[in-house]
Amino acid sequence: AAEGARIAGASRIIGVDLNPNRFEEAKKFGCNEFVNPKDYDKPVQEVLAEMTNGGVDRSVECTGNINAMISAFECVHDGWGVAVLVGVPNKDDAFKTHPVNFLNERTLKGTFFGNYKPRSDLPSVVEKYMNKELELEKFITHEVAFSDINKAFDYMLAGEGIRCLIRMDT
């Protein structure tokens, strides 16, 4: 999400995460401010609204945590703010917010695969990568052999990496 905001030219990219160890890594993707919801006695959407004089222009939620999804929607600015939900929630979760959030002209969108159409859109992504505009290498934080695939899951579950490259053993 931060890489996309960086490429789109966002001047202020605020990373929100419960794990402060991720903040240093997030700087590589363009985050220039960070918020840990655990550091506040009020909902993170209120913190973000105060930091931005009324709310952010865009928010992107990537975890699938229903409370994070609600926070992402409720932190966007009235009138023009857009929240995009990327993460996949539990099948029993329910998105609950006050209807006035919609009446105040906030927009809630969902996406799957970034709304890309593989045949027509992926060539432009490859071009961005080839032109060094999209830096995919910084997403790879670990590399393991296929025989050590469980280590990749351990990294993921511990929140220690972004993406793990799995080499096929020969």
Accessible surface in RSA format (square Angstrom, percent):
REM  Atomic radii and reference values for relative SASA: ProtOr
REM  Chains: A
REM  Algorithm: Lee & Richards
REM  Probe-radius: 1.40
REM  Slices: 20
REM RES _ NUM      All-atoms   Total-Side   Main-Chain    Non-polar    All polar
REM                ABS   REL    ABS   REL    ABS   REL    ABS   REL    ABS   REL
RES ALA A   1    72.79  66.9  17.89  27.6  54.90 124.9  31.12  43.8  41.67 110.4
RES ALA A   2    21.95  20.2  14.93  23.0   7.02  16.0  17.35  24.4   4.61  12.2
RES GLU A   3     7.64   4.4   6.79   5.1   0.85   2.0   6.79  13.1   0.85   0.7
RES GLY A   4    42.25  52.1   0.00   N/A  42.25  52.1  34.55  94.8   7.70  17.2
RES ALA A   5    30.86  28.4  22.34  34.5   8.52  19.4  28.94  40.8   1.91   5.1
RES ARG A   6    77.85  32.7  66.39  33.8  11.46  27.3  33.61  45.9  44.24  26.8
RES ILE A   7    58.90  33.5  31.17  23.2  27.73  66.8  35.99  25.9  22.91  62.2
RES ALA A   8    89.56  82.3  47.27  72.9  42.29  96.2  58.64  82.6  30.91  81.9
RES GLY A   9    58.65  72.3   0.00   N/A  58.65  72.3  32.34  88.8  26.31  58.9
RES ALA A  10    48.63  44.7  22.11  34.1  26.52  60.3  33.60  47.3  15.02  39.8
RES SER A  11   105.53  89.2  76.28 101.8  29.25  67.4  53.74 114.4  51.80  72.6
RES ARG A  12   110.00  46.2  89.11  45.4  20.88  49.7  45.74  62.5  64.26  38.9
RES ILE A  13    16.09   9.2  13.31   9.9   2.78   6.7  16.09  11.6   0.00   0.0
RES ILE A  14    33.52  19.1   8.70   6.5  24.82  59.8   8.70   6.3  24.82  67.4
RES GLY A  15    14.79  18.2   0.00   N/A  14.79  18.2  14.79  40.6   0.00   0.0
RES VAL A  16    65.94  43.4  36.13  32.7  29.80  71.8  36.13  31.4  29.80  80.8
RES ASP A  17    34.75  24.3  28.53  28.4   6.21  14.7  12.34  29.1  22.40  22.3
RES LEU A  18    98.79  55.0  95.30  68.2   3.49   8.8  95.42  67.0   3.37   9.1
RES ASN A  19    34.38  23.7  30.87  29.8   3.51   8.4  17.87  43.0  16.51  16.0
RES PRO A  20    79.00  57.6  68.91  62.8  10.10  36.7  69.16  57.1   9.84  61.2
RES ASN A  21   126.83  87.5 103.36  99.9  23.46  56.5  29.24  70.4  97.58  94.3
RES ARG A  22    97.19  40.8  94.95  48.4   2.25   5.3  35.64  48.7  61.55  37.3
RES PHE A  23    34.16  17.1  34.16  21.2   0.00   0.0  34.16  20.7   0.00   0.0
RES GLU A  24   118.24  67.9 113.36  85.8   4.88  11.6  61.43 118.8  56.82  46.4
RES GLU A  25    45.54  26.1  42.80  32.4   2.74   6.5  16.92  32.7  28.62  23.4
RES ALA A  26    21.70  20.0  18.30  28.2   3.40   7.7  21.58  30.4   0.12   0.3
RES LYS A  27   110.57  53.9  94.47  58.0  16.10  38.3  53.44  48.1  57.12  60.8
RES LYS A  28   115.47  56.3  96.03  58.9  19.44  46.3  69.16  62.3  46.31  49.3
RES PHE A  29    13.66   6.8  13.66   8.5   0.00   0.0  13.66   8.3   0.00   0.0
RES GLY A  30    19.13  23.6   0.00   N/A  19.13  23.6  13.94  38.3   5.18  11.6
RES CYS A  31    10.08   7.6   5.06   5.6   5.02  11.8   0.00   0.0  10.08  10.9
RES ASN A  32    82.80  57.1  54.17  52.3  28.63  68.9  37.68  90.7  45.12  43.6
RES GLU A  33    49.99  28.7  44.96  34.0   5.03  12.0  29.14  56.4  20.85  17.0
RES PHE A  34    52.31  26.2  25.20  15.6  27.12  70.6  25.20  15.3  27.12  77.6
RES VAL A  35     2.77   1.8   0.94   0.8   1.83   4.4   2.77   2.4   0.00   0.0
RES ASN A  36    11.35   7.8   9.05   8.7   2.29   5.5   1.25   3.0  10.10   9.8
RES PRO A  37    35.47  25.9  27.74  25.3   7.73  28.1  28.34  23.4   7.13  44.3
RES LYS A  38   148.92  72.6 113.25  69.5  35.66  84.9  74.97  67.5  73.95  78.8
RES ASP A  39   106.48  74.6  72.08  71.7  34.41  81.4  25.31  59.6  81.17  81.0
RES TYR A  40    90.34  42.2  71.00  40.4  19.34  50.3  42.44  31.9  47.90  59.1
RES ASP A  41   161.96 113.5 118.76 118.2  43.21 102.2  44.27 104.2 117.69 117.4
RES LYS A  42    80.61  39.3  69.21  42.5  11.41  27.2  47.78  43.0  32.83  35.0
RES PRO A  43    67.39  49.1  54.62  49.8  12.77  46.4  66.55  54.9   0.84   5.2
RES VAL A  44    16.07  10.6  12.10  11.0   3.97   9.6  12.10  10.5   3.97  10.8
RES GLN A  45    26.70  14.9  25.67  18.8   1.03   2.5   8.27  17.6  18.43  14.0
RES GLU A  46    83.44  47.9  80.01  60.5   3.43   8.2  31.74  61.4  51.71  42.2
RES VAL A  47     6.42   4.2   5.81   5.3   0.61   1.5   6.10   5.3   0.31   0.8
RES LEU A  48    11.25   6.3  11.25   8.0   0.00   0.0  11.25   7.9   0.00   0.0
RES ALA A  49    29.43  27.1  27.75  42.8   1.68   3.8  28.11  39.6   1.32   3.5
RES GLU A  50   110.05  63.2  86.07  65.1  23.98  57.1  50.25  97.2  59.79  48.8
RES MET A  51    57.49  29.8  35.65  23.6  21.85  52.0  43.52  37.0  13.97  18.5
RES THR A  52    23.15  16.5   8.71   8.8  14.44  34.4  10.30  13.8  12.85  19.4
RES ASN A  53   137.37  94.7 111.22 107.5  26.15  63.0  36.34  87.5 101.04  97.7
RES GLY A  54    38.74  47.8   0.00   N/A  38.74  47.8  24.60  67.5  14.13  31.7
RES GLY A  55     5.31   6.5   0.00   N/A   5.31   6.5   0.14   0.4   5.17  11.6
RES VAL A  56    21.85  14.4  18.34  16.6   3.51   8.5  21.85  19.0   0.00   0.0
RES ASP A  57    84.30  59.1  79.37  79.0   4.94  11.7  20.37  47.9  63.94  63.8
RES ARG A  58   145.52  61.1 126.31  64.4  19.21  45.7  50.85  69.5  94.67  57.4
RES SER A  59    15.21  12.8   8.97  12.0   6.23  14.4  15.21  32.4   0.00   0.0
RES VAL A  60    66.15  43.5  38.74  35.1  27.41  66.1  38.74  33.7  27.41  74.4
RES GLU A  61     8.37   4.8   4.36   3.3   4.00   9.5   8.37  16.2   0.00   0.0
RES CYS A  62    69.40  52.5  45.03  50.2  24.37  57.3  29.65  75.1  39.75  42.9
RES THR A  63   104.23  74.1  67.36  68.3  36.88  87.9  74.23  99.7  30.01  45.4
RES GLY A  64     7.59   9.4   0.00   N/A   7.59   9.4   2.29   6.3   5.29  11.9
RES ASN A  65    78.43  54.1  69.54  67.2   8.89  21.4  21.98  52.9  56.44  54.6
RES ILE A  66    32.66  18.6  31.29  23.3   1.37   3.3  31.29  22.5   1.37   3.7
RES ASN A  67   102.54  70.7 100.25  96.9   2.29   5.5  28.55  68.7  73.99  71.5
RES ALA A  68    35.17  32.3  25.87  39.9   9.30  21.1  32.45  45.7   2.72   7.2
RES MET A  69     5.32   2.8   5.32   3.5   0.00   0.0   2.86   2.4   2.46   3.3
RES ILE A  70    28.26  16.1  28.26  21.1   0.00   0.0  28.26  20.4   0.00   0.0
RES SER A  71    18.97  16.0  18.62  24.9   0.35   0.8   5.98  12.7  12.99  18.2
RES ALA A  72    11.54  10.6   6.51  10.1   5.03  11.4  11.19  15.8   0.35   0.9
RES PHE A  73     0.00   0.0   0.00   0.0   0.00   0.0   0.00   0.0   0.00   0.0
RES GLU A  74    42.62  24.5  33.55  25.4   9.08  21.6   7.45  14.4  35.18  28.7
RES CYS A  75     3.57   2.7   3.05   3.4   0.52   1.2   0.50   1.3   3.07   3.3
RES VAL A  76     0.72   0.5   0.00   0.0   0.72   1.7   0.00   0.0   0.72   2.0
RES HIS A  77    38.41  21.0  38.41  26.7   0.00   0.0  26.53  27.3  11.88  13.8
RES ASP A  78    56.59  39.6  53.16  52.9   3.44   8.1  21.42  50.4  35.17  35.1
RES GLY A  79    39.24  48.4   0.00   N/A  39.24  48.4  20.36  55.9  18.87  42.3
RES TRP A  80   139.72  56.1 127.53  61.7  12.19  28.6 133.00  70.9   6.72  10.9
RES GLY A  81     0.03   0.0   0.00   N/A   0.03   0.0   0.00   0.0   0.03   0.1
RES VAL A  82    23.13  15.2  23.13  20.9   0.00   0.0  23.13  20.1   0.00   0.0
RES ALA A  83     0.00   0.0   0.00   0.0   0.00   0.0   0.00   0.0   0.00   0.0
RES VAL A  84    32.98  21.7  32.98  29.9   0.00   0.0  32.98  28.7   0.00   0.0
RES LEU A  85    27.80  15.5  24.40  17.5   3.40   8.5  24.40  17.1   3.40   9.2
RES VAL A  86    63.17  41.6  52.28  47.3  10.89  26.2  52.32  45.5  10.85  29.4
RES GLY A  87    13.03  16.1   0.00   N/A  13.03  16.1   7.17  19.7   5.86  13.1
RES VAL A  88   122.41  80.5  99.03  89.6  23.38  56.3  99.70  86.6  22.71  61.6
RES PRO A  89    53.41  38.9  42.23  38.5  11.18  40.6  42.89  35.4  10.53  65.4
RES ASN A  90    92.76  64.0  75.16  72.6  17.60  42.4  26.24  63.2  66.52  64.3
RES LYS A  91   188.77  92.1 146.24  89.7  42.52 101.2 122.58 110.3  66.18  70.5
RES ASP A  92   113.63  79.6  82.75  82.4  30.88  73.0  35.25  83.0  78.38  78.2
RES ASP A  93    58.12  40.7  30.97  30.8  27.15  64.2   4.03   9.5  54.09  53.9
RES ALA A  94    57.68  53.0  40.95  63.2  16.73  38.1  45.85  64.6  11.84  31.4
RES PHE A  95    64.15  32.1  34.85  21.6  29.30  76.2  34.85  21.1  29.30  83.9
RES LYS A  96   151.67  74.0 140.99  86.5  10.69  25.4  88.13  79.3  63.54  67.7
RES THR A  97    31.29  22.3   3.73   3.8  27.57  65.7  11.18  15.0  20.11  30.4
RES HIS A  98   121.32  66.3 112.36  78.1   8.96  22.9  86.50  89.1  34.82  40.5
RES PRO A  99    85.54  62.3  82.82  75.5   2.73   9.9  85.20  70.3   0.35   2.2
RES VAL A 100    63.91  42.1  63.57  57.5   0.34   0.8  63.57  55.2   0.34   0.9
RES ASN A 101    15.55  10.7  15.55  15.0   0.00   0.0   0.00   0.0  15.55  15.0
RES PHE A 102    95.43  47.7  83.75  51.9  11.69  30.4  84.00  50.9  11.44  32.7
RES LEU A 103   138.13  76.9 114.51  81.9  23.62  59.4 118.18  83.0  19.95  53.7
RES ASN A 104    54.53  37.6  45.88  44.3   8.64  20.8   8.40  20.2  46.13  44.6
RES GLU A 105   121.13  69.5 110.57  83.7  10.56  25.1  38.94  75.3  82.19  67.1
RES ARG A 106    34.16  14.3  26.21  13.4   7.96  18.9   0.00   0.0  34.16  20.7
RES THR A 107    59.16  42.1  56.08  56.9   3.08   7.3  32.28  43.4  26.88  40.6
RES LEU A 108    55.49  30.9  29.36  21.0  26.13  65.7  29.36  20.6  26.13  70.3
RES LYS A 109   106.61  52.0  99.07  60.8   7.54  18.0  51.09  46.0  55.52  59.1
RES GLY A 110    51.51  63.5   0.00   N/A  51.51  63.5  24.75  67.9  26.76  59.9
RES THR A 111    27.24  19.4  10.31  10.5  16.92  40.3  14.42  19.4  12.82  19.4
RES PHE A 112   172.81  86.5 162.08 100.4  10.72  27.9 163.80  99.3   9.01  25.8
RES PHE A 113   116.40  58.2  93.36  57.8  23.04  60.0 106.32  64.5  10.09  28.9
RES GLY A 114    45.75  56.4   0.00   N/A  45.75  56.4  23.69  65.0  22.06  49.4
RES ASN A 115    94.94  65.5  74.91  72.4  20.03  48.2  32.16  77.4  62.77  60.7
RES TYR A 116    95.54  44.6  82.83  47.1  12.70  33.1  45.93  34.5  49.61  61.2
RES LYS A 117   137.63  67.1 136.36  83.7   1.27   3.0  95.66  86.1  41.97  44.7
RES PRO A 118    78.47  57.2  74.16  67.6   4.31  15.7  74.47  61.5   4.00  24.9
RES ARG A 119   223.44  93.8 200.66 102.3  22.78  54.2  88.48 120.9 134.96  81.8
RES SER A 120    75.44  63.7  48.75  65.1  26.69  61.5  50.62 107.8  24.82  34.8
RES ASP A 121    41.01  28.7  40.24  40.1   0.77   1.8   5.01  11.8  36.00  35.9
RES LEU A 122    65.11  36.3  65.11  46.6   0.00   0.0  65.11  45.7   0.00   0.0
RES PRO A 123    79.27  57.8  68.47  62.4  10.79  39.2  74.28  61.3   4.99  31.0
RES SER A 124    55.92  47.3  52.20  69.7   3.71   8.5  40.82  86.9  15.09  21.1
RES VAL A 125    31.94  21.0  31.88  28.9   0.06   0.2  31.94  27.8   0.00   0.0
RES VAL A 126    86.56  57.0  84.74  76.7   1.81   4.4  86.56  75.2   0.00   0.0
RES GLU A 127   107.44  61.7 103.92  78.6   3.53   8.4  29.90  57.8  77.55  63.3
RES LYS A 128    75.19  36.7  75.15  46.1   0.04   0.1  34.73  31.3  40.46  43.1
RES TYR A 129    72.91  34.0  70.79  40.3   2.12   5.5  43.30  32.5  29.61  36.5
RES MET A 130   131.34  68.0 109.25  72.3  22.09  52.6  96.49  82.0  34.85  46.2
RES ASN A 131    83.31  57.5  59.87  57.9  23.44  56.4  16.69  40.2  66.62  64.4
RES LYS A 132   165.62  80.8 151.86  93.2  13.76  32.8 101.92  91.7  63.70  67.8
RES GLU A 133    79.88  45.9  71.80  54.3   8.08  19.2  37.52  72.6  42.36  34.6
RES LEU A 134    22.78  12.7  21.79  15.6   0.99   2.5  21.79  15.3   0.99   2.7
RES GLU A 135    70.89  40.7  69.03  52.2   1.86   4.4  22.02  42.6  48.87  39.9
RES LEU A 136    79.65  44.4  78.47  56.1   1.18   3.0  78.48  55.1   1.18   3.2
RES GLU A 137   105.87  60.8  97.92  74.1   7.95  18.9  67.93 131.4  37.93  31.0
RES LYS A 138    31.90  15.6  19.50  12.0  12.39  29.5  27.49  24.7   4.41   4.7
RES PHE A 139    54.38  27.2  54.38  33.7   0.00   0.0  54.38  33.0   0.00   0.0
RES ILE A 140    75.89  43.2  56.51  42.1  19.38  46.7  56.51  40.7  19.38  52.6
RES THR A 141    44.99  32.0  14.55  14.8  30.44  72.5  21.98  29.5  23.01  34.8
RES HIS A 142    44.59  24.4  36.17  25.1   8.41  21.5  26.28  27.1  18.31  21.3
RES GLU A 143    93.05  53.4  67.32  50.9  25.74  61.3  18.05  34.9  75.00  61.2
RES VAL A 144    10.68   7.0   6.89   6.2   3.78   9.1  10.68   9.3   0.00   0.0
RES ALA A 145    16.02  14.7  14.39  22.2   1.64   3.7  14.39  20.3   1.64   4.3
RES PHE A 146    96.01  48.0  94.68  58.6   1.33   3.5  94.68  57.4   1.33   3.8
RES SER A 147    87.90  74.3  51.24  68.4  36.66  84.5  45.91  97.8  41.99  58.8
RES ASP A 148    56.30  39.4  51.95  51.7   4.35  10.3   4.40  10.4  51.90  51.8
RES ILE A 149    54.01  30.7  53.97  40.2   0.04   0.1  53.97  38.9   0.04   0.1
RES ASN A 150   107.47  74.1 106.85 103.3   0.62   1.5  27.15  65.3  80.32  77.6
RES LYS A 151   105.19  51.3 104.62  64.2   0.58   1.4  56.86  51.2  48.33  51.5
RES ALA A 152    11.54  10.6   7.85  12.1   3.69   8.4   8.24  11.6   3.30   8.7
RES PHE A 153   104.70  52.4 103.94  64.4   0.76   2.0 104.70  63.5   0.00   0.0
RES ASP A 154    86.00  60.2  81.35  81.0   4.65  11.0  27.26  64.2  58.73  58.6
RES TYR A 155    58.79  27.4  58.57  33.3   0.22   0.6  25.87  19.4  32.92  40.6
RES MET A 156   116.06  60.1  98.71  65.3  17.35  41.3  63.80  54.2  52.26  69.2
RES LEU A 157   142.65  79.4 108.38  77.5  34.28  86.2 111.75  78.5  30.91  83.2
RES ALA A 158    59.49  54.7  26.94  41.6  32.54  74.0  38.97  54.9  20.51  54.3
RES GLY A 159    13.01  16.0   0.00   N/A  13.01  16.0   7.24  19.9   5.77  12.9
RES GLU A 160   109.38  62.8  81.98  62.0  27.41  65.3  35.95  69.5  73.44  60.0
RES GLY A 161    25.14  31.0   0.00   N/A  25.14  31.0   8.65  23.7  16.49  36.9
RES ILE A 162    56.74  32.3  40.68  30.3  16.06  38.7  45.07  32.5  11.66  31.7
RES ARG A 163   153.84  64.6 149.80  76.4   4.03   9.6  46.79  63.9 107.05  64.9
RES CYS A 164    36.12  27.3  10.86  12.1  25.26  59.4  11.12  28.2  25.00  27.0
RES LEU A 165    82.20  45.8  79.02  56.5   3.18   8.0  82.14  57.7   0.06   0.2
RES ILE A 166    60.99  34.7  41.52  30.9  19.47  46.9  41.52  29.9  19.47  52.8
RES ARG A 167   111.47  46.8 105.48  53.8   5.99  14.3  48.40  66.1  63.07  38.2
RES MET A 168   137.41  71.2 119.80  79.3  17.62  41.9 104.63  89.0  32.78  43.4
RES ASP A 169    78.43  54.9  48.36  48.1  30.07  71.1  36.41  85.7  42.02  41.9
RES THR A 170   182.56 129.8 107.49 109.0  75.07 178.9 108.20 145.3  74.37 112.4
END  Absolute sums over single chains surface
CHAIN  1 A    11430.4       9096.3       2334.1       6646.3       4784.1
END  Absolute sums over all chains
TOTAL         11430.4       9096.3       2334.1       6646.3       4784.1
